[in-house]
Amino acid sequence: MVSLGWSPSLLFRSNKLLQLVTSKYFLPVSTMYLLQLFMALVVGTSLEDTIVSESSRPETNTCPVMACGIPGLPGRDGRDGNKGEKGDQGVGQKGQQGSPGKAGPLGPTGMQGSPGAKGQKGETAATDVVQKQVTALENRLQALQAEFNRYKNVVLLQGLTVGQKAFFSTHQHANFANGRALCAKAEAIMACPKNSAENAAVHELARRDSKIVFLDIADIQTEGRFKYANGELVSYTNWKAGEPNDSGGNEDCVTMYTENGQWNDYNCNEKALIICEF
């Protein structure tokens, strides 16, 4: 390295000139670099002259050219280099799981699966037991209401009771078919005594009205086979001697005589007193 000596005034004046130009004028960066290069050339030329003139002088108060040169302006940032390869995964601890994301839209409906196995029969719920009890009470209440109505009718119609049966007179005369319909309207049937006590009660009501009474007994389907309204064969009879005789071939119904309570086969189309039973 050649050591040179020169007057610092040259460097000072160059810097002043450069500062003066840049303070009064706004110059682009490229122009600034050119101006700086120009000043460096000027200084370099001056230095060259100084080197020739002072080559023989002793080396006193000298400094290296590179060390005493004018500092340059900061250079531009270099271009970005190529992207490096992906590094290995870090060895740090695994982070905590993040919060769930928002629910996505509903997917399409899937196909219906096959039916599962039939489960075991469950225990009867308490409500079912209560419901059964309520139903039983309602049925019992209806039965009591019907029984009360029967006894009320007996009292109002001055009827007679025998065991679980109650008999009352309608005080109306009708043929066999109309008599059945008349008792049905009162939710009853025509009297059909099935023992001597019941027969005596019907006889008492017939005696009060002094009229023969239709009994709900007939052999309309088969001659000589007398049945109740429900189709059962009669289990009790109180025929008058010589009866039934089917006089005229058209006596398929049964009546009771007023004087003794005995039975007689009778024409169903004739009229007789209608007594109903509950």
C-alpha positions as CSV (number, residue, x, y, z in Angstrom):
1,M,0.0,0.0,0.0
2,V,1.4,3.5,-1.0
3,S,1.2,6.0,1.8
4,L,0.5,9.6,0.6
5,G,0.5,12.9,2.2
6,W,-1.7,15.8,1.1
7,S,-3.4,18.9,2.5
8,P,-6.7,18.0,4.2
9,S,-8.2,21.1,2.7
10,L,-8.8,19.3,-0.6
11,L,-10.9,16.7,1.1
12,F,-12.7,19.3,3.2
13,R,-13.6,21.4,0.1
14,S,-14.9,18.3,-1.7
15,N,-17.2,17.4,1.1
16,K,-18.4,20.9,1.4
17,L,-19.2,21.1,-2.3
18,L,-21.1,17.8,-2.1
19,Q,-23.1,18.9,0.9
20,L,-23.9,22.2,-0.8
21,V,-25.2,20.6,-3.9
22,T,-27.3,18.0,-2.1
23,S,-28.8,20.6,0.3
24,K,-30.1,22.9,-2.5
25,Y,-31.2,20.3,-5.0
26,F,-33.2,17.1,-4.6
27,L,-31.2,14.6,-6.6
28,P,-32.1,11.0,-7.3
29,V,-30.1,8.3,-5.8
30,S,-28.5,7.4,-9.1
31,T,-27.4,11.0,-9.6
32,M,-26.0,11.1,-6.1
33,Y,-23.8,8.0,-6.8
34,L,-22.5,9.6,-10.1
35,L,-21.7,12.9,-8.2
36,Q,-19.9,11.0,-5.5
37,L,-17.9,9.1,-8.2
38,F,-17.0,12.3,-9.9
39,M,-15.8,13.8,-6.7
40,A,-13.7,10.7,-6.0
41,L,-12.1,11.0,-9.4
42,V,-11.3,14.6,-8.7
43,V,-9.7,13.8,-5.4
44,G,-8.0,10.8,-7.0
45,T,-6.4,13.0,-9.7
46,S,-5.2,15.5,-7.1
47,L,-3.8,12.6,-5.1
48,E,-1.9,11.3,-8.1
49,D,-0.3,14.7,-8.6
50,T,0.6,14.8,-5.0
51,I,2.2,11.3,-5.2
52,V,4.5,12.4,-8.0
53,S,5.6,15.6,-6.3
54,E,6.2,14.1,-3.0
55,S,7.6,10.7,-3.9
56,S,11.1,11.8,-2.7
57,R,10.0,13.3,0.6
58,P,10.3,11.3,3.8
59,E,7.3,9.4,4.8
60,T,5.9,11.7,7.5
61,N,2.3,12.4,8.4
62,T,1.1,9.8,5.9
63,C,-2.0,7.6,5.9
64,P,-3.2,4.8,3.6
65,V,-5.4,5.9,0.7
66,M,-8.0,3.4,1.5
67,A,-8.1,4.3,5.2
68,C,-8.3,8.1,4.6
69,G,-10.7,8.0,1.6
70,I,-14.2,9.7,1.6
71,P,-16.9,7.4,3.1
72,G,-19.4,6.3,0.5
73,L,-23.2,6.4,0.9
74,P,-24.9,3.3,2.1
75,G,-25.5,0.8,-0.7
76,R,-28.8,-0.7,-1.7
77,D,-30.1,-3.8,-0.1
78,G,-29.2,-6.9,-2.0
79,R,-31.7,-9.0,-3.8
80,D,-33.5,-11.8,-1.9
81,G,-31.7,-15.1,-2.2
82,N,-33.3,-18.4,-3.3
83,K,-35.7,-20.0,-0.9
84,G,-33.9,-22.6,1.2
85,E,-35.0,-26.2,1.8
86,K,-37.6,-27.0,4.5
87,G,-35.9,-27.7,7.8
88,D,-36.5,-30.6,10.1
89,Q,-39.4,-30.5,12.5
90,G,-38.6,-29.0,15.8
91,V,-38.3,-31.1,19.0
92,G,-40.3,-28.8,21.2
93,Q,-43.4,-29.9,23.2
94,K,-46.7,-30.4,21.4
95,G,-49.0,-27.5,21.9
96,Q,-52.5,-27.7,23.4
97,Q,-55.4,-28.7,21.2
98,G,-57.3,-25.8,19.8
99,S,-61.0,-25.1,20.4
100,P,-63.5,-26.9,18.1
101,G,-64.3,-25.1,14.9
102,K,-67.8,-24.1,13.8
103,A,-70.2,-26.9,12.9
104,G,-70.4,-27.6,9.2
105,P,-73.6,-27.9,7.2
106,L,-75.8,-30.9,7.6
107,G,-74.9,-33.8,5.4
108,P,-77.3,-35.8,3.3
109,T,-79.7,-38.2,5.0
110,G,-78.3,-41.7,5.3
111,M,-80.1,-44.9,4.4
112,Q,-82.4,-46.4,6.9
113,G,-80.8,-49.1,8.9
114,S,-82.1,-52.6,9.5
115,P,-84.6,-53.0,12.4
116,G,-83.0,-53.8,15.7
117,A,-83.7,-56.8,17.9
118,K,-87.0,-56.7,19.8
119,G,-86.5,-55.5,23.3
120,Q,-87.7,-57.2,26.4
121,K,-91.2,-56.4,27.8
122,G,-90.9,-53.5,30.1
123,E,-92.5,-53.3,33.5
124,T,-96.1,-51.9,33.7
125,A,-95.9,-48.2,34.4
126,A,-97.6,-46.8,37.5
127,T,-99.9,-44.7,35.2
128,D,-101.2,-47.9,33.6
129,V,-102.1,-49.3,37.0
130,V,-103.9,-46.1,38.0
131,Q,-105.7,-46.0,34.6
132,K,-107.0,-49.6,35.2
133,Q,-108.2,-48.7,38.6
134,V,-110.0,-45.6,37.3
135,T,-111.6,-47.7,34.6
136,A,-112.8,-50.3,37.1
137,L,-114.3,-47.6,39.3
138,E,-116.1,-46.1,36.3
139,N,-117.5,-49.5,35.4
140,R,-118.6,-50.0,39.0
141,L,-120.2,-46.6,39.1
142,Q,-122.1,-47.3,36.0
143,A,-123.4,-50.6,37.4
144,L,-124.5,-48.9,40.6
145,Q,-126.2,-46.1,38.6
146,A,-128.1,-48.7,36.6
147,E,-129.1,-50.6,39.7
148,F,-130.2,-47.3,41.3
149,N,-132.3,-46.5,38.3
150,R,-134.0,-49.9,38.4
151,Y,-135.0,-49.5,42.1
152,K,-136.1,-45.9,41.4
153,N,-138.4,-47.2,38.6
154,V,-139.7,-49.8,40.9
155,V,-140.5,-47.2,43.6
156,L,-142.0,-44.8,41.1
157,L,-144.0,-47.5,39.4
158,Q,-145.0,-49.3,42.6
159,G,-143.2,-52.4,41.5
160,L,-142.0,-55.5,43.4
161,T,-138.5,-56.8,43.9
162,V,-137.4,-60.5,44.2
163,G,-133.7,-61.1,44.9
164,Q,-131.8,-59.2,42.2
165,K,-134.8,-58.7,40.0
166,A,-137.4,-55.9,40.1
167,F,-140.8,-56.1,38.4
168,F,-143.1,-53.2,37.5
169,S,-146.3,-52.8,35.5
170,T,-146.5,-50.4,32.6
171,H,-150.3,-50.4,32.9
172,Q,-150.3,-50.6,29.1
173,H,-151.8,-53.3,26.8
174,A,-149.9,-54.4,23.7
175,N,-149.2,-57.4,21.5
176,F,-146.1,-59.5,22.2
177,A,-143.7,-57.6,19.8
178,N,-144.7,-54.1,21.0
179,G,-144.5,-55.2,24.6
180,R,-140.9,-56.2,24.1
181,A,-140.1,-52.8,22.5
182,L,-141.9,-51.0,25.3
183,C,-139.7,-52.6,28.0
184,A,-136.6,-52.1,25.9
185,K,-137.2,-48.4,25.9
186,A,-137.0,-48.6,29.7
187,E,-133.8,-50.6,29.4
188,A,-135.6,-53.7,30.7
189,I,-137.1,-56.9,29.3
190,M,-140.6,-58.3,29.6
191,A,-141.2,-60.4,32.7
192,C,-140.1,-64.0,32.5
193,P,-140.2,-65.6,36.0
194,K,-137.6,-68.4,36.5
195,N,-138.9,-69.6,40.0
196,S,-142.0,-69.6,42.1
197,A,-141.1,-66.4,44.0
198,E,-140.7,-64.4,40.8
199,N,-143.9,-65.9,39.4
200,A,-145.7,-64.8,42.5
201,A,-144.5,-61.2,42.1
202,V,-145.6,-61.0,38.5
203,H,-149.0,-62.6,39.5
204,E,-149.4,-59.8,42.2
205,L,-148.9,-57.1,39.6
206,A,-151.3,-58.8,37.2
207,R,-153.9,-59.1,39.9
208,R,-153.7,-55.4,40.7
209,D,-154.6,-54.6,37.0
210,S,-157.0,-57.5,36.7
211,K,-155.5,-58.3,33.3
212,I,-153.7,-61.3,31.8
213,V,-150.0,-60.7,31.4
214,F,-147.6,-61.5,28.5
215,L,-144.5,-63.4,29.6
216,D,-141.2,-63.1,27.6
217,I,-141.5,-66.8,26.6
218,A,-142.4,-68.2,23.2
219,D,-142.1,-71.2,20.9
220,I,-142.1,-69.2,17.6
221,Q,-139.1,-71.0,16.2
222,T,-140.0,-74.6,17.1
223,E,-143.4,-75.6,18.2
224,G,-143.5,-77.0,21.7
225,R,-139.9,-75.8,22.5
226,F,-140.5,-72.6,24.6
227,K,-137.5,-70.3,25.0
228,Y,-136.6,-67.1,26.7
229,A,-135.7,-64.0,24.7
230,N,-132.0,-64.9,24.8
231,G,-132.7,-68.3,23.1
232,E,-132.4,-70.5,26.2
233,L,-135.0,-73.2,26.9
234,V,-137.2,-72.3,29.8
235,S,-136.0,-73.7,33.2
236,Y,-139.2,-73.1,35.1
237,T,-142.9,-73.4,34.1
238,N,-146.3,-73.0,35.7
239,W,-148.7,-74.3,33.0
240,K,-152.4,-74.6,33.7
241,A,-153.7,-78.1,33.3
242,G,-154.1,-79.0,29.6
243,E,-151.7,-76.2,28.5
244,P,-150.0,-75.5,26.2
245,N,-152.4,-76.8,23.5
246,D,-151.6,-74.4,20.6
247,S,-155.3,-73.8,20.1
248,G,-156.0,-72.9,16.4
249,G,-152.4,-73.6,15.5
250,N,-151.3,-70.0,16.3
251,E,-150.7,-69.8,20.0
252,D,-146.9,-69.4,20.1
253,C,-146.6,-66.9,23.1
254,V,-147.3,-67.3,26.8
255,T,-149.6,-65.3,29.2
256,M,-150.4,-65.6,32.9
257,Y,-153.9,-65.9,34.3
258,T,-154.9,-63.2,36.8
259,E,-156.8,-65.5,39.2
260,N,-154.1,-68.1,39.9
261,G,-150.9,-67.1,38.2
262,Q,-150.9,-70.2,36.0
263,W,-149.6,-70.1,32.3
264,N,-151.4,-70.4,29.0
265,D,-150.1,-70.4,25.4
266,Y,-151.6,-67.4,23.6
267,N,-151.8,-65.7,20.2
268,C,-148.8,-63.3,19.9
269,N,-150.9,-60.8,18.0
270,E,-153.4,-60.4,20.7
271,K,-153.0,-57.7,23.4
272,A,-152.2,-58.3,27.1
273,L,-150.8,-56.3,30.1
274,I,-147.1,-55.6,29.8
275,I,-144.9,-56.1,32.9
276,C,-141.2,-55.4,32.7
277,E,-138.3,-56.6,34.8
278,F,-134.9,-55.2,35.6
